[in-house]
Amino acid sequence: RRENASALAQPASPPPMITTCFIRSFASVPFFVVAQQPDAIHASLPGFSRIGVNTAMDRAHVTVVEHPLVQHKLTLMRKVETSTNNFRRLLSELSALLAYEVLRDMPMHEVTIQTPLETMQSRLIDGKKLCLVSILRAGSGILDGFLSVVPGARVGHIGLYRDPETLQAVEYYFKMPPDMDGRDVIAVDPMLATGHSAVAALSRIKETRPRSIKFVCLLAAPEGIETLEKAVGDRADVTVVVAAVDECLNDKSYIVPGLGDAGARLYGIVD
């Protein structure tokens, strides 16, 4: 009995935490990104410091999602032997998990409903004010996972490719829903490598005057985060969300150790 009492007295292990880190602002629109990254890499990135889990959205920050399911599925996606079918399924599942964290501050409104027992006031999300923006081509894999959680969201697309010589982003398509002002935008792209595509996409989205912008990716390189940090400046609030920050970029500007070319693996294309 004394052993049982002692065991009960021990504090429970704390649950995995969501870590947030400071990053500067992006023009005049609130911007958000979520990431799961090691403390050592956190410490090496200029402009980053730890902030509490429930940090107010009135200051810029990067959120680090440290959840076992996110880590597990990301590990399976990284494996070279993972098939196209499994890669696509895992990306959709992992994206849905990220959506829960990204949407935790989503606006809601009260409605009157009838339960089997009585009438009550309850809450619904303002899904029609949400716009998911896929950065083509690989962003569509994350888009599918988000739409499984918020199927009523509006959808926009930005087509970008990276020039192999300059590594700069080249736009070939841009289509957004009408009345973007007042909408909350979540831009999705699996990789934040050099950061040029993310900066180009967010700049174009900002032109539509949304209420806020969030950027969600699976993997980021420190170089890409630094590029984004330099671009966003000091004029407004910014927040960021990723599933992992890896070591660096290689000589071809691929994230290392990474998971390869996300778009090629998603669609089964072998260069």
Salt bridges, closest charged atoms under 4 A:
ASP39 OD1 - ARG50 NH2 2.28
GLU81 OE2 - LYS79 NZ 3.60
GLU93 OE1 - LYS73 NZ 2.77
GLU93 OE2 - ARG89 NH1 3.35
GLU101 OE1 - ARG104 NH2 2.83
ASP105 OD1 - LYS214 NZ 2.52
ASP126 OD1 - HIS109 ND1 2.33
GLU171 OE1 - ARG204 NE 2.82
ASP184 OD2 - ARG211 NH2 2.56
GLU207 OE1 - ARG204 NH1 2.71
GLU229 OE2 - ARG24 NH1 3.33
ASP234 OD1 - ARG24 NE 3.05
ASP246 OD2 - ARG78 NH1 2.86
ASP261 OD1 - ARG137 NH2 3.76
